[in-house]
Amino acid sequence: MTPARTLDREEPSYFGAGPALLPTDVLQQAAYDLLSYEGDAIGIGEISHRSKPATAVIDETKKNLKTLLNVPDNYEIFFLQGGGTGGFSAIVYNMMAHYAKKTGKKGKAAYAVTGAWSAKAFEEAQRLGFDAYAVANTKKDNYGDIPPYSEWGPIQEDTAYLWVCDNETVNGNEFSDIPGPEYLPQDVPLIADTSSNILSKRVDVSKYGAIMAGAQKNIGIAGLTIYIVRKDLLDQASDAELRKLDVALSPIAWSFPLVIKNNSAYNTIPLFTCEILKLVTRKLIAEGGIEEIEKINERKAKILYGALESQASFYKLPVFNQNARSRMNVVFKTPSEELDAQFVKEADAKGLKGLKGHRSVGGIRASIYNAVSLQSVEQLADFVVAFAKANS
């Protein structure tokens, strides 16, 4: 006999890196919206992406992001499909088109390779035929640190932008600051991939040329990527001008000016994903905004790292510089792969799920995103200590 279905659930302690945990009350409301949106006979996934209700969803989500991040008026907020990986391509196409317009020349792209995702972004720019170079590459140190900017290579002439991944989900490192004018020339915009830590901490958006974030890690489900781009960077060379300079043209669905002109609905936007983003951002505002969630996130990270450091003879933390450790993705290992697997298995049996490390690095990873409760982190910290004592 099939059990009765319900929208209620026991609050999970889930530490998966993405797709990741979402607030239960958001999912409950989204489930109702999927069946019937605002009392209509059809749900949010069935209405036209250019209808008035759909436009209202897009507009409120943009407004909420502007409020939460205090986005200045000289920036555009919009949404694209393709995830963070799509953003690796979309950014380079559009930034090169802007550089061509501004200078009449073909530009270069600078990348700080501080983990798996920035490495993929760098490789994609090169694969697409753009002149991309690395100002930093910490692979030899297994991405265990983010070195000071004084140790980075110089920004070359004709550089269109500098790319950083603010938080590396796989390797567990996070920037604690951004390069200032003593390193980064004023005319070279800073581009940040913030897919796994957007809305987790206060950010001075005015210091960036563009911010990109896939929704499915910290604040939503898969299907949309958030872009926040300074308006002057949207001035782009024409197709004819780009061809003359031998600069590749962006696929039309990723043309930033065209997407903005059509309010993120040039093609069919996954509106259900946007609705969840709307609900999450609305909830964050109601609960005190970024300042409040940042305090909680700092406390969660302190509790978990504290438990690991209390058993320093048992656990290894690959990010050896404490100032570079991620507050969102806590990566660690036991003395052996067998114990790593045992840790994950025993934790799962206790309801602490999603702790297996990324397949490329192994080990254990606890993603303590916004929706992961303080109580769940405390339970995990207790298990961390107990497991070490039982297996030392």
N, C-alpha and C positions, 0 to 999 in steps of 0.2 A: 504494500500500500504506500502510495506516494505521500510523504509528510506534508503537512500544511505549509504553504509558503508565507513568508513574512518579510517586512522591510526592517525588522529589528535584528540586531546582531550583537553578540558579545564583543566589546571593544577589542580589536586585535592588537597584539604586540608584533608588528610586522616591520622588518628592517630592510626590505628589498630596496635596491638602488634605483629602480625605475623600469616600467611603471611602478609607482610607489603608493604608499598609504594615503588615503584621503579622509577628511572628516566624515564620520557617519551621517551627521545631519545634512551635510551637503549632498551626499549620495542618495539619501532618502528623498530630498526635494527634487533632485535630478531625475530620480526614477518616476516620480509623479509627473514631472514635466515631459518625460519621454512618452507618456501615455496621453496626457492632455495638458497643453500649454496655455496657462491663464484662462482655464475654463473652456477652451476651444474643443471641438470634436476630434482634433488631431494633435499630435505631440510635437515637441521641439525639433525632432529629427525629420519631420515630414513637411514643415512649412518652407516656403520659398526663401532662399538666402537673400533675396532682395526685397522681401516684404517688410512692412512697417515693424512688426514684432521682431523680425530678425535684425533689422537695423538698430532697434532699441537695445537688443542684447549686445551687439558689437559696440555701440556707443557707450553703454554703461560700463562694459569691461574696460574700455579705453579710459573712461573717466576715473574708474576705481584705481587703475594702475597709475594714472597721473597723480591722484591723491596720495596713494601709499608711498610712491617713490619721489614725490615732490618734483615731478618732471617739469622743467622750464617750458615756457610757451614757444621757444624756438626749436622744439623737437616734435617730431611726428611719432605717433604710436600706431602700429598696424600689425596684422597677423598674416602669416603665410603657412602653407603646408610644407612638408618635407623634413620636419624635425631639425635637430641640431646639425645633422649631416648635410641636409639641404642648405642650411645656413652657411656651411663651409664654402659652398659654391656661390650662393646668392650674394654674400658679402663681397667676395673678390670681383665678381662681374660688375656689380654696381659701383664699388669704390674705384675700380679702374676706369669706368665710364665717367665718373666725376673728375678724376685726376686728368683725364684726357681733355675734358672741357675746360678745366681750370688752367692747364699749362700748355695744351697743344702737344703734349708728349705722352709716350708710353711709360707707365709707372712701374714701380717695384713694390713688393709686399714683404714686410718684416714680420717674423713670427718668433714668439718666445715659446720654445718647446719644453714644457715643464711636466708633461704627462701624456697619457695615451690619446686624449682627445685633441690637445693642441698639436700633437704629432700627426694625427689624421687630418686636421685642418691644413697644416703645412703641406702634407703630401698631396692633398686634393688640389691645392692651388698650383702646385708644380705639375700634377697630372693634367690639369686643364690647359697647361701651356704658358702660365704666367711666370714672370721672373720673381720668384719668392726665395728669401734667404732667412736663416735663423740667426737671431741676435743672442740667443741662449739655447742651450740644449743640455739638459741634465740627465739624459738617458744613462750615461756612464755611471751615475750615482743611483740608478734605479728610481729616479725622480723623488729622491728622499729629501730634497731641499729646493727652495726657490732662492737663488743667490741674490745678493744685493745688486742694484742696477749699475753700480760702479764696476761690476765684473762682467756685465753684458757687453757684447760687441757693439760697435758704433752703428747708428742709423745712417744708411747710405744715401747718397744723393738720388733724387727722383723717387723717394719712397712715398707711396700713396697712403699707407696706414701701418700701424703696429697692432698685431693681434695677440691677445692673451686669453687663456682659459682661466677665469677667476677661481674656479674650484674644479679640481680634477677628480671625478667620481671614482675612477678605477684605482688611482694611486693614493688618494686621500690627502692631497695637499691643497692649500688655499692661499691666495694672496692676502697679506695683511695691510697692504697699501698699494698705491699705484705710482708709476714713474712720473716724476715731476719735470719741470722745464730744464733742470740741470742735466737731464738725460734725453728727454723726448722733445724735439723741436716743436714749437707752437703750431706750425703748419702741418704737422703729421698727426692725424687723429688717432686716438686710442680706441680700438674695437675690442669688446669683451664678450666672450661666451660665458653666460651666467646660468646655464641650463640647470645646474644642480644646487644653486644657492640663491636664486632670485627670490626676493621678498623675505629673505632670512635675516637680513641686516640692513642697516642704513647705508645708502650709497649716494654720493654726490654725482648725480647724472651729468651735471655741467662739465665734469672733467673728461667725459667720454664723447667720441664722435658717434659711436653707435654701441648699443647693448643688444645682444641676441640671447634668447632663452627658449629651449624646448620646454613645453608645459608639463611633460609627463613625469618629471622627477620630483619637484617640490610643490607644485601648485595646481596640477590638473591631470588630465589623461592625454594619451597620445593623439595627435592629429593637428595640433597647431604649434607654431613657434611665434613667440613675441619678439617684435623689433621696436626699438626706440632709437630713432635716428635724427641727428641734428639736421635742420632743414637745409642749410647751405650745402650739405653733402648730397642733396638730391638733385642738384643742377648737373645734368649729364650731357655729354656729347651725343650728337645724333648718330643714327646707324651709319650714315654715309661718312661722317667724321671718324667714327671708330674703325670702319673698314679701311679708310685711308691710312690710319696709323697702325693697322694690323692688330687691333685690339678686339678680342672676342666679344660678341654680343651676348647679352644675357638672354636666356629663355624668357619668353614674353610673360609667362606666369610669375616669374621672379623679378620682374622689372619694378623696382621700388616706386618710382613716380606713378606708374600705371596702377599699381595696387592701391596706393594712397588715393588717387583720383577716384577709384571705385570703392572706397571705404572698406578695403580688405575683402571685397566680394566681386573681384574681376572674374574669378571662376567660382565654383561652388564651395563655399567655406563649410567645414564640418561644424555646423552650428551647435550640435550637442556638446562638443568639446568647448566651444566658446561659452556656452551656458554654464558649464561647470567652473570655468575660469571666473565668470561673473559671480557665481555663488561663493567661491573661495575668497575672492578679493572683497566681496561685500562682508563676509564673515570676519576677515582680518581687520577691516575698518571698524566694525562693531566691537571688536575685542581689544581695541586700543592702538591698532596700526603697527608699523614696523618697530617702533621703539619697544613695545611690549613683547612682541614675538622674539626680538633680538635678545632681550634679557633672559627669556626662557631657554632659547637656544644656547646661550653662553653657559647657563647653569647645567643643561643636559650634557654638553660637551665636557664641562669640568668634572661632572660626576663619573662619566664613563672613562675618560682619560685618567682620572684619579685612581679608579679601580685597577686599570691596567698597569699604571706605574707603581701601584702598591705591590704588584706581583712581577716586578721587573726582571727577576731571575727566570721567570717562566715565559712571559710574553715578549715578543719582539715587535717593535713599532717601526715599520720601514721608513716612515718620515721622521728622520732623526733630529731635524730642527723643530723644536716645539712651536716656534713662532710661525711655522709654515704648515702646521697640522690643520686639516679641515675640521670645521665645526659641523659639517653635514655628513661626511663619509669617513667613519673611523675604521682604519685598516690595521689589522694586526695578525700575528701568527703565533702558534704554539711551538714547542720544540721540534715537532715533526708533522709531516703531512697526515699521518695516521691520527694523531691527536687533533689536528685541525678538523678532520672529518668527524671524529668522535664528539668534539665540541659542538659542531653544527647539529649532529644527530640528537645529542642529549638536550641541547637548547630547544630544538624543535619539539621534543617530547614534553617540554615544560611550557609550550605555547609561545616561545621566542623564535619567530620564524624569519626566513629570508636572509640568513646570516652567511651563506656561502660566498666566498670571495669571487671576484671576477675571474673568468676562466683563463685569462692571460697572465694572471699573477698568483692565483690560488689564495690560500689563507682564508681569513675571515674578514667580513666587512659589515659593519653596522651603519646603515644610513639612517640618521636621526633627524629626518626632515621635520618641517613645521608641524605636520599632522601626527607625528609620533609623540605620545604623551610623556610627560616627566615620569609618571609612574612606570611606564614600560622601560624607560632608560634605567630607572632605579632597580627594577627587577633584573635587567640584563647585567648591570654592574654587580649585583649580588651574586649572580651566576658566574660571572668572570672570576671573582675571588674564590668562590667555592670550588670551581673546576680546577683552578690552579693548585689549590691546597690538596685536592683529592688525587691529583696526578703528578705531583712533584716527587 
